[in-house]
Amino acid sequence: MSLSPPPGAQRDPFSPAGVPFRPVSGSLITVRLIVTALTLAPALIAGVVLAALVSPWFWIVPGVVLALMAWLLWLIPRQVRAIGYAESDDDLVIRRGIMFKSMSVVPYGRMQFVDVHQGPLDRHFGISRVQLHTAAATTDATLPGLPADESSRLRDRLTARGEARLAGL
């Protein structure tokens, strides 16, 4: 039995056949929600203070901020779950997005170096971000929210595969 679509049927370009995508860590959701709360908290506090001291019309500000927080509380988990990556024999494929989807395919032979970044919140939650640099700045790719041990493994593997591909040039 063949799993290929019938002739003339549309294929999803973001789900190539035979390419198993791996998700990023769910801790990225928590980190992004904390950053969002810390970013919006000053506006919320300022709006409440202005409403209490100046005019009740300023209650609009906390209302808008709370609506934005509620929307982001719904959106961020969906965005994080949409991020995935796959390693093939010749390249690394990264996909992301819900409404506006994107897929980056980075050939191992084009990679110049691989960075691993980890901020204080990332370190606390045991995640990091892997960034791939290529000769063309527009083809750099970033993979956020990887568990720290997976990012180290991926960095070493990508570096080894990149060196092997460059040796053949």
N, C-alpha and C positions, 0 to 999 in steps of 0.2 A: 504494500500500500504506500503510495507516494504522498508526502506532505506538502508538495509544491502546489501553488494555486493553479486553478484551471487557466487555460490560455485566455488572455484578454482581461483577467482579473487584476485588480490593483494590489500592489504589494506595499507594505508600510516601509518607507525608506529608513525609518529609525529603528526597525527590528529586523536586521538582516538574518536570513535563514542560517542556522547552524552556528550563530555567534551567541554564546551564553554571557549575558551581562551580569556583573556583580554589583550589588548595591553598596553605598557608603554607609558609615556607622550612623545609627539612630541618635547618637550623642550630638551630632551636628544640629539636630532640631533644637535640643536644649540650649546649645551655645548660641544659635541664632535668635532664639526667643529671649534669652538674657540680654543680648546686645540690643535687641529691639526695645525691650523694656527700659534699659538704661538710657537709650537715646530719646525715647518719648517721655520719660518721667519728668524732666525739667519743664517741658511744655504743659504737662498735666498739672504739676504743682503751681506753676505760674498762673495758669488759668483759674485754679481754685482760689489762690490768694487774691487775684484781681477781682474775681466775682464776689468774694467776701468783703473786700475793702473798698472797691470802687463802684461797681455797678453789677446788678444781676444779669445784665446782658453778656457779661464775660463768661457765664456758664456755658455759652456756646463753645468756647475753646476746649474745656474738658470733655464736653460731649463729642466733639469731632475727634479729639485724641483717643478717647475710649472706643469710638467706632473704628478708628484706624487700627487700634490694638486688637480689637476683636477680629477684624478682617485678616490681619497678619497672623493671628493665632490660628486661623483656619488655613491660610495660604502657605506658610513656611513649612509645615510638615509635608504637604503635597509636593512642594518644590524639592525638598530634600529626597523624598522617596523617588522622584523622577530622575535623580542623578545616578548614573551607572557607568561602569567601564568594563572593557573586555580586552584581553590580551590574545592576539593572534600570532601566527608565526612571523609575520612581517611588520605589524604595526600595533599601536595601542589605539583603541576606539573609546571615546568618551561621549556620552550623550546626556542631555539635560533638557529641562523645560516641560511645561504642561501645555500651555496654549501656544507659545512660541518655542518650538523645539529646535535644538541644534545638535549636531553630531560632528565631532572633530576626529579625524583619522590622522594620527601622527606616525609616519614610518620610522622605524627604529634607526635606519641609516641616516635620517635627517636630523636626529637629535644631537645637539651640541653638549648640553649638560642638563642635569636634573637637580632641582632644589627641593628641599623639604623644609616647610615653615611650621612653627608651632608657637602660638601666643599663650598668655597665661591661662585663659579660659580653656583653650584647646588642651594644654598640658594637664589641667585639672580633670578634664573629661577624657583624657587618653586618646585624643585624635590629633591629626596633623593634616597639612595640605601639601600635595606634591605638585610642583610646577615643572613642566617640560619646556625647554628652550630649544628652538630650532634656528636655522640660519635666517629665515624670514620671520620678522617680529609678529606678523599677523597670524602665523600658524602656531604660536605658543599655546599650550593647553594647560589648564589648571584642574586638579582633581581634589576638591575639599572633603574633609570629614572622614579620612581613612584612619582606622586604628593605627596607633603608633608602630606596632610591629609589622603591620601590613605595608605601611608607607616605607619602612626601612627595606623590607623584602622587595617591594616594587622598585625602589630606587636602585638597589643593587642589580636586580634583574634587567631593568631598562638600560642601565649603564653598560652591563655586559653585552646585552643584545645590540646596543648601539655601536659599541666598539667592534663587535664581530661583523656587523654590516659595513662599517667604514673600512675595515681591513680588506674587504673584497673590492673596494673601488680602485 
